[in-house]
């Protein structure tokens, strides 16, 4: 083998090693970015629709109003999302299941979770037709489910009773824990359901999605006092904004408030820090 050929081979090996190291570095940086937990609260009026991204896996909590369905579906497609690991419907009110038929018809749903009760409404009928057409068997939640996606733990907590006077008190409550940070999604829980939750909850949360669009009740202050959030998200509209008393309670406990009536809200966290943009 000539000296020139030997030098050529050596140069090729060095270049390949350099490219390999560079690619590895780029890959690691990409993975670091993917380690972010991203939570998007849609500006859907006085309605809930929340998208949670964990690397390349997605969870949706509620689906907004019927009028929101096309916008939400279009957004998911624009992000290259064609499937959801979990679709969680906290309860069966029209401002939480309005877009459920669209999501079920157009996206692959691995797990569909709902409380065990029915509701008389056009939106509920459309939802039932969609699950029948798609051959999806929803989980009617009676026991708490805890699942882990990568380093993120998701606790899905059902109502404790079989029957409630108010539909809102059937609300499934969702906790998400990621390293040092935790997030609480209260659905539309009212007094009875909040009392249930506080009986077994012994932890504080970084962020709370306030129950029932910021409506105040006799348990609102107890909820904030016992969960001690740094931030609150209120899903409201300019026509139906949060109660003044709710805002006063949150301010009393130095909670920073964000309202979807001012636009979509995006939370990003690496498990140590939180950034919120709107």
C-alpha positions as CSV (number, residue, x, y, z in Angstrom):
1,X,0.0,0.0,0.0
2,X,1.5,3.3,-1.0
3,X,2.1,6.1,1.5
4,X,-0.4,8.4,-0.5
5,X,-3.2,5.8,-0.3
6,X,-2.5,5.3,3.4
7,X,-2.8,9.0,4.1
8,X,-6.1,9.1,2.0
9,X,-7.6,6.3,4.1
10,X,-6.5,8.0,7.3
11,X,-8.1,11.2,6.3
12,X,-11.3,9.5,5.4
13,X,-11.4,7.8,8.8
14,X,-10.8,11.1,10.6
15,X,-13.6,12.8,8.6
16,X,-16.0,10.0,9.4
17,X,-15.1,10.2,13.1
18,X,-15.7,13.9,13.1
19,X,-19.1,13.5,11.3
20,X,-20.1,10.8,13.7
21,X,-19.2,12.9,16.8
22,X,-21.1,15.9,15.3
23,X,-24.1,13.9,14.5
24,X,-24.1,12.4,18.0
25,X,-23.9,15.9,19.5
26,X,-26.8,17.1,17.4
27,X,-28.9,14.0,18.4
28,X,-28.2,14.6,22.0
29,X,-29.2,18.2,21.7
30,X,-32.4,17.2,19.9
31,X,-33.2,14.7,22.7
32,X,-32.6,17.4,25.3
33,X,-35.2,19.6,23.6
34,X,-37.5,16.6,23.5
35,X,-37.2,16.2,27.2
36,X,-39.5,19.2,27.6
37,X,-43.0,18.6,28.8
38,X,-45.3,20.9,26.8
39,X,-48.9,21.7,27.8
40,X,-51.1,23.8,25.5
41,X,-54.4,25.3,26.7
42,X,-56.5,26.3,23.7
43,X,-58.4,29.6,23.6
44,X,-61.7,27.8,23.1
45,X,-64.1,30.3,24.8
46,X,-65.6,29.1,28.1
47,X,-64.5,25.6,27.4
48,X,-61.7,23.2,28.1
49,X,-59.3,21.7,25.5
50,X,-55.7,20.9,26.7
51,X,-53.0,19.2,24.7
52,X,-50.0,17.6,26.5
53,X,-46.9,16.6,24.6
54,X,-44.3,14.2,26.1
55,X,-41.6,13.7,23.5
56,X,-43.6,12.3,20.5
57,X,-46.6,11.1,22.5
58,X,-49.7,13.2,23.2
59,X,-52.5,13.4,25.7
60,X,-55.7,15.5,25.3
61,X,-57.9,16.5,28.2
62,X,-61.3,17.5,26.9
63,X,-62.2,18.8,23.4
64,X,-63.9,22.2,23.7
65,X,-67.1,23.2,22.2
66,X,-68.7,21.9,19.0
67,X,-67.6,25.1,17.2
68,X,-63.9,24.5,18.2
69,X,-63.6,21.1,16.6
70,X,-62.3,22.1,13.2
71,X,-59.7,24.5,14.6
72,X,-58.4,22.0,17.0
73,X,-58.3,19.2,14.5
74,X,-56.4,21.5,12.0
75,X,-53.9,22.5,14.7
76,X,-53.1,18.8,15.5
77,X,-52.6,18.0,11.8
78,X,-50.4,21.1,11.4
79,X,-48.1,19.7,14.1
80,X,-47.9,16.3,12.5
81,X,-50.0,14.7,15.2
82,X,-52.1,11.8,14.0
83,X,-52.6,9.9,17.3
84,X,-53.2,10.4,21.0
85,X,-52.0,8.0,23.7
86,X,-54.9,9.2,25.9
87,X,-58.1,11.2,25.3
88,X,-59.5,12.0,28.7
89,X,-63.0,13.5,28.9
90,X,-63.3,14.9,32.4
91,X,-67.1,14.9,32.2
92,X,-69.9,15.0,29.6
93,X,-70.8,18.7,29.4
94,X,-71.0,20.2,25.9
95,X,-68.0,22.6,26.6
96,X,-65.8,19.6,27.3
97,X,-66.9,17.0,24.7
98,X,-68.0,19.3,21.9
99,X,-65.1,18.3,19.6
100,X,-64.8,14.7,20.8
101,X,-66.5,13.2,17.7
102,X,-64.1,15.0,15.4
103,X,-61.0,13.9,17.4
104,X,-62.2,10.3,17.5
105,X,-63.2,10.2,13.8
106,X,-59.9,11.7,12.5
107,X,-57.2,10.5,14.9
108,X,-56.0,7.2,16.3
109,X,-56.9,7.1,20.0
110,X,-55.1,4.4,22.0
111,X,-57.0,5.0,25.3
112,X,-60.3,6.8,25.8
113,X,-61.2,7.6,29.4
114,X,-64.5,9.1,30.7
115,X,-66.5,9.0,34.0
116,X,-69.3,6.5,34.2
117,X,-72.5,8.4,33.4
118,X,-74.5,9.6,30.5
119,X,-75.7,13.1,29.5
120,X,-78.7,14.1,27.3
121,X,-77.3,16.4,24.7
122,X,-76.6,16.6,20.9
123,X,-72.9,16.6,21.7
124,X,-73.2,13.4,23.8
125,X,-75.1,11.7,21.0
126,X,-72.5,12.7,18.5
127,X,-69.8,11.4,20.8
128,X,-71.6,8.0,21.2
129,X,-72.0,7.7,17.4
130,X,-68.3,8.4,16.9
131,X,-67.1,5.7,19.4
132,X,-69.5,3.2,17.9
133,X,-68.3,4.0,14.4
134,X,-64.6,3.8,15.4
135,X,-65.1,0.6,17.5
136,X,-63.4,2.3,20.5
137,X,-64.3,1.0,23.9
138,X,-64.0,3.8,26.4
139,X,-62.7,3.1,29.9
140,X,-65.5,4.1,32.4
141,X,-63.2,5.1,35.2
142,X,-63.9,3.8,38.7
143,X,-60.4,3.3,40.0
144,X,-57.4,5.7,39.9
145,X,-55.0,5.0,37.0
146,X,-51.4,5.9,37.2
147,X,-49.3,5.6,34.0
148,X,-45.8,6.7,33.1
149,X,-44.6,8.1,29.7
150,X,-40.9,8.5,29.8
151,X,-40.2,10.4,33.0
152,X,-43.7,11.9,33.2
153,X,-46.2,10.3,35.6
154,X,-49.9,10.8,34.9
155,X,-52.5,10.1,37.6
156,X,-56.1,10.0,36.4
157,X,-58.5,10.2,39.4
158,X,-62.2,9.3,39.1
159,X,-65.1,10.7,41.1
160,X,-65.6,8.7,44.3
161,X,-69.4,8.3,44.2
162,X,-71.7,6.7,41.7
163,X,-74.2,9.6,41.5
164,X,-74.0,13.4,41.9
165,X,-76.6,16.1,41.8
166,X,-74.4,18.2,39.5
167,X,-72.8,16.9,36.3
168,X,-69.7,18.9,37.1
169,X,-69.0,16.8,40.2
170,X,-68.4,13.7,38.0
171,X,-65.2,15.5,36.8
172,X,-62.1,13.3,36.5
173,X,-59.2,15.1,38.0
174,X,-55.7,14.7,36.4
175,X,-52.3,15.1,38.0
176,X,-49.1,15.3,36.0
177,X,-45.8,14.9,37.8
178,X,-42.5,15.6,36.0
179,X,-39.4,15.6,38.2
180,X,-39.7,18.6,40.5
181,X,-42.8,20.1,38.9
182,X,-46.5,19.1,39.1
183,X,-49.6,20.1,37.3
184,X,-53.3,19.7,38.4
185,X,-56.3,19.7,36.1
186,X,-59.5,20.0,38.0
187,X,-62.1,19.7,35.2
188,X,-65.3,21.5,36.3
189,X,-65.2,20.1,39.9
190,X,-67.5,21.9,42.3
191,X,-67.8,21.8,46.1
192,X,-68.6,18.1,46.5
193,X,-65.9,16.9,44.2
194,X,-63.3,19.4,45.6
195,X,-64.0,18.1,49.1
196,X,-63.4,14.5,47.9
197,X,-60.1,15.5,46.3
198,X,-58.8,17.4,49.3
199,X,-59.5,14.4,51.5
200,X,-56.8,12.4,49.8
201,X,-54.5,15.0,48.3
202,X,-51.4,15.8,50.4
203,X,-49.3,17.6,47.9
204,X,-48.6,21.0,46.4
205,X,-48.7,21.8,42.7
206,X,-46.7,24.1,40.5
207,X,-49.7,24.9,38.2
208,X,-53.5,24.4,38.7
209,X,-56.1,24.5,35.9
210,X,-58.8,26.1,37.9
211,X,-62.1,24.2,38.2
212,X,-65.3,25.4,36.3
213,X,-63.8,28.3,34.4
214,X,-63.0,30.3,37.5
215,X,-66.4,30.1,39.1
216,X,-66.2,30.6,42.9
217,X,-67.7,28.3,45.5
218,X,-67.3,27.6,49.2
219,X,-64.4,25.3,48.5
220,X,-62.4,27.6,46.2
221,X,-60.2,29.0,49.0
222,X,-59.7,25.6,50.6
223,X,-58.5,24.3,47.2
224,X,-55.9,27.0,46.8
225,X,-54.8,27.0,50.4
226,X,-54.2,23.2,50.3
227,X,-52.5,22.9,46.8
228,X,-50.5,26.2,47.0
229,X,-50.0,26.7,43.2
230,X,-47.5,29.2,41.8
231,X,-49.6,29.6,38.6
232,X,-53.3,29.2,37.7
233,X,-54.8,28.7,34.3
234,X,-58.5,29.8,33.9
235,X,-60.4,28.7,30.8
236,X,-62.7,31.6,30.2
237,X,-64.1,33.9,27.6
238,X,-64.3,37.7,27.6
239,X,-68.1,37.3,27.8
240,X,-67.9,34.8,30.6
241,X,-64.8,35.6,32.6
242,X,-63.7,34.3,36.0
243,X,-65.6,35.5,39.2
244,X,-64.0,38.4,40.9
245,X,-64.0,36.5,44.2
246,X,-61.9,33.7,42.6
247,X,-59.3,36.3,41.4
248,X,-59.1,37.8,44.9
249,X,-58.5,34.4,46.5
250,X,-55.8,33.6,44.0
251,X,-54.1,37.0,44.6
252,X,-54.3,36.5,48.4
253,X,-52.1,33.4,47.9
254,X,-49.8,35.1,45.4
255,X,-50.8,33.0,42.5
256,X,-50.0,34.3,39.0
257,X,-53.0,34.0,36.8
258,X,-53.4,33.3,33.1
259,X,-56.7,33.4,31.1
260,X,-57.4,31.6,27.8
261,X,-59.7,34.5,26.9
262,X,-56.4,36.3,26.1
263,X,-55.2,33.6,23.7
264,X,-53.7,30.1,23.8
265,X,-51.4,29.4,26.7
266,X,-48.3,27.2,26.4
267,X,-46.4,25.8,29.3
268,X,-42.9,24.3,28.9
269,X,-41.0,22.5,31.6
270,X,-37.8,20.5,31.8
271,X,-38.9,19.2,35.3
272,X,-36.9,21.9,37.1
273,X,-38.1,25.2,35.6
274,X,-41.4,26.3,34.0
275,X,-41.9,28.9,31.3
276,X,-45.4,30.1,30.3
277,X,-46.1,32.1,27.1
278,X,-49.3,33.6,25.7
